[in-house]
Amino acid sequence: MSEARPRAGSFRLTGLVARREYLRTVRRRGYLFGTFLLPIGMAVLMLVSVAFSTSGFDDTGTGSGTVVVVNESDIDIADFSSGAASVETIPAQEAEARLADGTITSYYLIPPDFRTRHTVTRVESDSGFDISRLEGAQGNQALLTYVIRDAMLREAGVPQSEVAGILQGVQVDVVTVEGDQVSDADVAAGIAMPMIFVAIFMISIFMTSGYLLQSVTEEKENRVVEILLSSIPATPLMAGKILGLGGAGLTQVGIWVLSAVVAIPLISSQIPDLGPIAPDPMLLLLALTYFILGYLAYGAIFAAIGAIAPGNREAQQYSGFLGFAAALPFIFFSLFLSDPQSPMVVALALFPLTTPTAMLIVLGLSDSIPWPLVAASLTSLALFALLATFSSARIFRATVLLYGVRPSWNQLVRAIRSPR
């Protein structure tokens, strides 16, 4: 009974500290801004995609809108209309008059020597830069090209039934061995999706670990930690901080992932040739596991750095190399694409500081889950997180009350070896 009571008391103190750290973190303006910025951004992206989903090119690739043409060549170009896309041929005097009174902003001039030069002149009323005008010009030029080619093919005697097929060109369908259709957009999405989720999880890990580092260094600098340690032992205090801030990180990731799960299928439905995108529940579960273990590993190291560093500025400098370590898989991203089974990829997947980032990329790019590598990487990361947590707890207990002094390596080793 005497051993159970102190242990239960430690659990209660850990829970109190975790609750305090969680509530203090989720009420931060920076946390709220960072958490809800992604859902708001996705909502804006969906509205933009819906707004522009009806514009652009039709099935013939001819665009939309009315194109005014002055035809001085001997090619018989008749007025053309297909849905929202149309071509109107008028005399030069009328085109100049419309341009002058602002009825139109531009027109196309097909010169008499078009058959030899194959060049069309675009006459505009304003030479200033306008992105919307440039976007409209692309569709108008595609429409005019379509109409000119149609006229020349008919002039050459090509049957009307074959003209449309010639103008549309050859379409190549890409399918898998199972017969599932694959488009270039699907391939691009397959590369982009893991990068998006890697960014989501790593940003949350470092943001939450950064709060842990800031909490430890601030309480150390303003001597609040002395008051806390007078009533709470060092190990429950640090464990509560890690658990509370980890809960805040999980809350943030949960909101982000839920937003992505809802938004990605809606956004993909607005993109032509892009099939439905639905995150695999197993991949989400594995990603969540890597996040938890990754946070425990990085959080323990950040807590130890906060206890060792004399001040917040030094702590930020010491922790900088951790960001570089997590970014290593991004540096070798081309290797993940070309040879996902290379020794470098395996090494990055098994090295604890790069495991979360590397494995999220591997899982996102793999056709099937590489379970042996998943098991090995989770074991490596879990063991490192456990070792880092225990070592960090002892370093925190031994050095958190040191002010203006950097403990030596021998002191750190003795602190880790000391059971008390």
C-alpha positions as CSV (number, residue, x, y, z in Angstrom):
1,M,0.0,0.0,0.0
2,S,2.8,2.4,0.8
3,E,4.2,2.0,-2.7
4,A,0.9,2.3,-4.4
5,R,0.0,5.6,-2.8
6,P,3.0,7.5,-4.0
7,R,2.6,6.0,-7.5
8,A,-1.1,7.0,-7.5
9,G,-0.1,10.5,-6.3
10,S,2.5,10.8,-9.1
11,F,-0.2,9.9,-11.6
12,R,-2.6,12.5,-10.2
13,L,0.1,15.2,-10.3
14,T,1.0,14.3,-13.8
15,G,-2.6,14.6,-14.8
16,L,-3.0,18.0,-13.2
17,V,0.1,19.3,-15.0
18,A,-1.0,17.8,-18.3
19,R,-4.4,19.5,-17.9
20,R,-2.8,22.8,-17.1
21,E,-0.4,22.7,-20.0
22,Y,-3.2,21.5,-22.4
23,L,-5.6,24.3,-21.5
24,R,-2.9,27.0,-21.5
25,T,-1.7,25.9,-25.0
26,V,-5.1,25.6,-26.7
27,R,-5.9,29.1,-25.5
28,R,-2.9,30.7,-27.1
29,R,-3.7,33.0,-30.0
30,G,-0.8,31.5,-32.0
31,Y,-2.1,28.0,-31.5
32,L,-5.7,28.9,-32.5
33,F,-4.5,30.8,-35.5
34,G,-2.2,28.0,-36.6
35,T,-4.9,25.4,-36.0
36,F,-7.8,27.0,-37.9
37,L,-5.7,28.6,-40.6
38,L,-5.6,25.3,-42.6
39,P,-9.4,24.6,-42.5
40,I,-10.1,28.2,-43.5
41,G,-7.5,28.0,-46.3
42,M,-9.1,24.7,-47.6
43,A,-12.6,26.4,-47.5
44,V,-11.2,29.3,-49.5
45,L,-9.6,26.9,-52.0
46,M,-12.9,25.0,-52.4
47,L,-14.7,28.2,-53.1
48,V,-12.1,29.3,-55.7
49,S,-12.2,25.9,-57.4
50,V,-16.0,26.0,-57.6
51,A,-16.0,29.5,-58.9
52,F,-13.6,28.7,-61.7
53,S,-14.9,25.2,-62.4
54,T,-17.3,26.5,-65.1
55,S,-14.7,28.6,-66.9
56,G,-11.8,27.6,-69.1
57,F,-11.9,25.0,-71.9
58,D,-14.7,22.9,-73.2
59,D,-14.5,19.4,-74.7
60,T,-12.9,20.7,-77.9
61,G,-10.2,22.6,-76.1
62,T,-11.5,25.9,-77.6
63,G,-12.2,27.9,-74.4
64,S,-15.1,30.2,-73.9
65,G,-16.2,33.8,-74.8
66,T,-16.5,35.7,-78.0
67,V,-13.5,36.2,-80.3
68,V,-13.7,39.1,-82.7
69,V,-11.8,38.4,-86.0
70,V,-10.9,40.6,-88.9
71,N,-10.2,38.1,-91.8
72,E,-8.2,39.6,-94.6
73,S,-7.0,36.2,-95.9
74,D,-8.7,34.1,-98.6
75,I,-9.6,31.4,-96.0
76,D,-13.3,31.0,-95.6
77,I,-13.9,31.4,-91.9
78,A,-17.5,31.4,-91.0
79,D,-18.9,32.5,-87.7
80,F,-18.5,29.8,-85.1
81,S,-20.4,29.0,-81.9
82,S,-20.1,26.1,-79.5
83,G,-21.7,26.6,-76.1
84,A,-20.2,29.7,-74.5
85,A,-17.4,29.8,-77.2
86,S,-18.0,31.8,-80.4
87,V,-16.1,33.6,-83.2
88,E,-17.5,36.7,-84.9
89,T,-15.9,38.0,-88.2
90,I,-16.3,41.7,-88.9
91,P,-14.7,44.3,-91.2
92,A,-11.6,46.1,-90.0
93,Q,-13.3,49.5,-89.7
94,E,-16.0,48.1,-87.4
95,A,-13.4,46.3,-85.3
96,E,-11.4,49.6,-84.9
97,A,-14.6,51.4,-84.0
98,R,-15.6,48.9,-81.3
99,L,-12.0,49.0,-80.0
100,A,-12.2,52.8,-79.8
101,D,-15.6,53.0,-78.0
102,G,-14.7,50.2,-75.5
103,T,-17.2,47.6,-76.8
104,I,-14.3,45.1,-77.2
105,T,-10.8,45.1,-75.7
106,S,-9.1,43.3,-78.5
107,Y,-9.5,41.6,-81.9
108,Y,-7.5,39.3,-84.1
109,L,-6.3,40.2,-87.5
110,I,-5.7,37.3,-90.0
111,P,-3.4,38.9,-92.7
112,P,-3.6,38.3,-96.4
113,D,-0.3,36.2,-96.4
114,F,-1.5,33.9,-93.6
115,R,-1.0,30.8,-95.8
116,T,2.7,31.4,-96.0
117,R,3.4,33.0,-92.6
118,H,0.8,31.3,-90.5
119,T,0.8,34.3,-88.1
120,V,-2.2,36.1,-86.6
121,T,-2.0,39.6,-85.0
122,R,-3.8,40.4,-81.8
123,V,-4.7,44.1,-81.6
124,E,-5.4,45.4,-78.0
125,S,-6.7,48.7,-76.7
126,D,-4.4,48.7,-73.7
127,S,-0.8,47.5,-73.4
128,G,-0.8,47.4,-69.6
129,F,-0.4,44.1,-67.6
130,D,-3.7,42.4,-66.7
131,I,-3.6,38.7,-65.6
132,S,-7.3,38.2,-66.3
133,R,-6.8,39.4,-69.9
134,L,-3.8,37.1,-70.4
135,E,-5.9,34.1,-69.1
136,G,-8.7,35.0,-71.5
137,A,-6.3,35.4,-74.4
138,Q,-5.1,31.8,-74.0
139,G,-8.7,30.5,-74.4
140,N,-9.4,32.9,-77.3
141,Q,-6.3,31.9,-79.2
142,A,-7.1,28.2,-78.8
143,L,-10.6,28.9,-80.1
144,L,-9.3,30.9,-83.1
145,T,-6.7,28.1,-83.9
146,Y,-9.5,25.6,-83.8
147,V,-11.7,27.6,-86.2
148,I,-8.8,28.3,-88.7
149,R,-7.9,24.6,-88.8
150,D,-11.5,23.6,-89.2
151,A,-11.8,26.0,-92.2
152,M,-8.6,24.7,-93.8
153,L,-9.5,21.1,-93.4
154,R,-12.9,21.6,-94.9
155,E,-11.2,23.5,-97.8
156,A,-8.9,20.6,-98.4
157,G,-11.9,18.3,-98.8
158,V,-11.7,16.4,-95.5
159,P,-15.2,15.0,-94.7
160,Q,-16.9,16.9,-91.9
161,S,-17.3,13.7,-90.0
162,E,-13.5,13.4,-89.7
163,V,-12.7,17.0,-89.1
164,A,-13.7,17.0,-85.4
165,G,-11.7,13.8,-84.8
166,I,-8.6,15.4,-86.4
167,L,-8.9,18.6,-84.4
168,Q,-9.4,16.9,-81.1
169,G,-6.2,14.8,-81.7
170,V,-5.3,11.5,-80.2
171,Q,-6.2,10.8,-76.6
172,V,-4.1,8.3,-74.6
173,D,-5.7,6.5,-71.7
174,V,-3.4,5.1,-69.0
175,V,-4.6,2.1,-67.0
176,T,-3.1,-0.2,-64.4
177,V,-2.8,-3.9,-64.7
178,E,-6.2,-4.2,-62.9
179,G,-7.8,-1.9,-65.5
180,D,-8.1,1.1,-63.2
181,Q,-7.7,4.4,-65.1
182,V,-4.8,6.6,-64.2
183,S,-4.4,10.3,-65.3
184,D,-1.5,12.7,-65.1
185,A,-3.5,14.5,-62.4
186,D,-3.8,11.3,-60.4
187,V,0.0,10.9,-60.6
188,A,0.6,14.5,-59.5
189,A,-1.9,14.0,-56.7
190,G,-0.2,10.8,-55.6
191,I,3.0,12.7,-55.2
192,A,1.4,15.8,-53.6
193,M,-0.7,14.0,-51.0
194,P,2.2,12.5,-49.0
195,M,4.0,15.8,-49.0
196,I,0.8,17.5,-47.7
197,F,0.4,15.1,-44.9
198,V,4.1,15.1,-44.0
199,A,3.9,18.9,-43.8
200,I,0.8,18.7,-41.6
201,F,2.3,16.3,-39.1
202,M,5.8,17.8,-39.0
203,I,4.5,21.3,-38.5
204,S,2.3,20.2,-35.7
205,I,5.2,18.1,-34.1
206,F,7.6,21.1,-34.1
207,M,5.0,23.6,-33.1
208,T,3.9,21.5,-30.1
209,S,7.5,20.7,-29.2
210,G,8.3,24.4,-29.6
211,Y,5.6,25.2,-27.0
212,L,7.2,22.6,-24.7
213,L,10.6,24.1,-25.1
214,Q,9.2,27.6,-24.5
215,S,7.3,26.5,-21.4
216,V,10.4,24.9,-19.8
217,T,12.7,27.8,-20.6
218,E,10.2,30.5,-19.5
219,E,9.5,28.8,-16.2
220,K,13.2,28.4,-15.7
221,E,14.1,32.0,-16.5
222,N,11.3,33.5,-14.3
223,R,12.0,31.0,-11.5
224,V,8.4,29.7,-11.6
225,V,9.9,26.2,-11.9
226,E,11.2,26.5,-8.3
227,I,7.7,27.0,-7.0
228,L,6.4,24.1,-9.1
229,L,9.2,21.8,-7.9
230,S,8.5,22.6,-4.3
231,S,5.1,20.8,-4.7
232,I,5.6,18.6,-7.7
233,P,8.5,16.2,-8.3
234,A,10.5,16.8,-11.5
235,T,9.4,13.5,-13.3
236,P,5.6,14.1,-12.9
237,L,6.2,17.7,-13.9
238,M,8.0,16.9,-17.1
239,A,5.7,14.0,-17.9
240,G,2.7,16.2,-17.4
241,K,4.1,18.8,-19.7
242,I,4.8,16.3,-22.5
243,L,1.4,14.7,-22.2
244,G,-0.5,18.0,-22.0
245,L,1.3,19.5,-25.0
246,G,1.0,16.2,-26.8
247,G,-2.7,16.3,-26.3
248,A,-2.8,19.8,-27.8
249,G,-0.8,18.5,-30.7
250,L,-3.3,15.6,-31.3
251,T,-6.2,18.1,-31.1
252,Q,-4.5,20.2,-33.8
253,V,-3.7,17.2,-36.0
254,G,-7.2,15.9,-35.5
255,I,-8.8,19.1,-36.7
256,W,-6.3,19.3,-39.7
257,V,-6.9,15.7,-40.8
258,L,-10.6,16.0,-40.4
259,S,-10.5,19.1,-42.6
260,A,-8.3,17.4,-45.2
261,V,-10.6,14.3,-45.3
262,V,-13.6,16.4,-45.9
263,A,-12.0,19.0,-48.3
264,I,-9.7,16.8,-50.5
265,P,-12.6,14.8,-52.1
266,L,-14.5,18.0,-52.7
267,I,-11.5,19.8,-54.2
268,S,-10.6,16.8,-56.4
269,S,-14.1,16.6,-57.8
270,Q,-13.6,20.1,-59.2
271,I,-10.3,19.2,-61.0
272,P,-10.8,17.7,-64.5
273,D,-9.4,14.2,-65.1
274,L,-8.7,13.8,-61.4
275,G,-10.2,10.7,-59.9
276,P,-11.7,10.6,-56.4
277,I,-9.1,10.9,-53.6
278,A,-9.9,9.3,-50.3
279,P,-7.2,8.8,-47.6
280,D,-6.8,5.2,-46.6
281,P,-7.9,4.8,-42.9
282,M,-4.9,2.4,-42.3
283,L,-2.5,5.1,-43.6
284,L,-4.2,7.7,-41.3
285,L,-3.8,5.3,-38.3
286,L,-0.2,4.7,-39.1
287,A,0.4,8.4,-39.6
288,L,-1.2,9.1,-36.2
289,T,1.1,6.5,-34.6
290,Y,4.2,8.1,-36.2
291,F,3.0,11.5,-35.0
292,I,2.6,10.3,-31.4
293,L,5.9,8.5,-31.2
294,G,7.6,11.3,-33.1
295,Y,6.3,13.9,-30.7
296,L,7.4,11.9,-27.7
297,A,10.9,11.6,-29.1
298,Y,11.2,15.3,-30.2
299,G,9.3,16.5,-27.1
300,A,11.6,14.7,-24.7
301,I,14.7,16.2,-26.5
302,F,13.2,19.7,-26.5
303,A,12.4,19.4,-22.8
304,A,16.0,18.3,-22.0
305,I,17.3,21.2,-24.2
306,G,15.1,23.6,-22.3
307,A,16.4,22.4,-19.0
308,I,20.1,22.5,-20.1
309,A,20.0,25.9,-22.0
310,P,20.8,29.0,-19.9
311,G,18.0,30.9,-21.7
312,N,15.4,30.8,-24.4
313,R,17.7,32.2,-27.2
314,E,20.3,29.5,-26.5
315,A,17.6,26.8,-26.4
316,Q,16.3,27.9,-29.8
317,Q,19.8,27.6,-31.2
318,Y,20.4,24.2,-29.7
319,S,17.2,22.9,-31.1
320,G,17.8,24.1,-34.6
321,F,19.6,20.9,-35.7
322,L,16.5,18.9,-35.0
323,G,14.6,20.8,-37.7
324,F,17.4,20.0,-40.1
325,A,17.3,16.3,-39.2
326,A,13.6,16.1,-39.8
327,A,14.0,17.8,-43.2
328,L,16.6,15.3,-44.5
329,P,14.0,13.1,-46.2
330,F,12.8,16.1,-48.2
331,I,16.4,16.6,-49.4
332,F,16.4,13.0,-50.7
333,F,12.8,13.1,-52.0
334,S,13.9,12.3,-55.5
335,L,15.5,9.1,-54.2
336,F,12.2,8.1,-52.6
337,L,10.5,8.5,-56.0
338,S,13.2,6.7,-58.0
339,D,14.4,3.9,-55.7
340,P,12.2,3.6,-52.5
341,Q,14.1,0.5,-51.5
342,S,17.5,2.0,-51.6
343,P,19.8,1.7,-48.5
344,M,19.6,5.5,-47.9
345,V,15.7,5.4,-47.8
346,V,15.8,2.5,-45.4
347,A,18.4,4.3,-43.2
348,L,16.3,7.4,-43.1
349,A,13.2,5.3,-42.3
350,L,15.0,3.6,-39.4
351,F,16.9,6.6,-38.0
352,P,14.6,7.8,-35.2
353,L,14.9,11.6,-35.8
354,T,14.0,11.1,-39.5
355,T,11.6,8.2,-39.1
356,P,8.3,10.1,-38.9
357,T,9.0,12.2,-42.0
358,A,10.6,9.4,-44.0
359,M,7.9,6.8,-43.3
360,L,5.1,9.2,-44.1
361,I,6.7,9.8,-47.5
362,V,7.2,6.0,-48.0
363,L,3.6,5.2,-47.1
364,G,2.3,8.0,-49.3
365,L,4.2,6.8,-52.4
366,S,4.0,3.0,-51.9
367,D,1.3,1.1,-53.7
368,S,1.0,-1.2,-50.7
369,I,2.1,-0.8,-47.1
370,P,5.6,-2.2,-46.6
371,W,4.9,-3.9,-43.3
372,P,8.4,-5.2,-42.5
373,L,9.8,-1.6,-42.8
374,V,6.8,-0.2,-40.9
375,A,7.4,-2.7,-38.0
376,A,11.1,-2.0,-37.9
377,S,10.7,1.7,-38.0
378,L,8.0,1.8,-35.3
379,T,10.2,-0.4,-33.1
380,S,13.2,1.9,-33.6
381,L,11.2,5.0,-33.0
382,A,9.4,3.6,-29.9
383,L,12.6,2.5,-28.3
384,F,14.2,5.8,-29.0
385,A,11.2,7.7,-27.6
386,L,11.2,5.6,-24.5
387,L,15.0,6.1,-24.0
388,A,14.7,9.8,-24.7
389,T,11.9,10.2,-22.3
390,F,13.7,8.5,-19.4
391,S,17.0,10.3,-20.2
392,S,15.2,13.6,-20.5
393,A,13.4,13.2,-17.2
394,R,16.7,12.6,-15.4
395,I,18.4,15.5,-17.2
396,F,15.4,17.7,-16.4
397,R,15.5,16.8,-12.7
398,A,19.3,17.3,-12.5
399,T,19.7,20.6,-14.4
400,V,16.5,22.5,-14.5
401,L,17.5,24.6,-11.4
402,L,20.9,25.5,-12.9
403,Y,20.9,29.2,-13.9
404,G,23.4,30.7,-16.2
405,V,25.4,27.5,-16.2
406,R,25.8,25.0,-19.1
407,P,26.3,21.5,-17.6
408,S,29.2,19.6,-19.0
409,W,28.9,16.3,-20.9
410,N,30.1,14.4,-17.8
411,Q,27.4,16.0,-15.7
412,L,24.7,15.0,-18.3
413,V,26.0,11.4,-18.4
414,R,26.0,11.2,-14.7
415,A,22.4,12.6,-14.6
416,I,21.2,10.0,-17.1
417,R,22.9,7.2,-15.2
418,S,21.6,8.3,-11.8
419,P,18.4,6.6,-10.8
420,R,17.5,9.5,-8.6
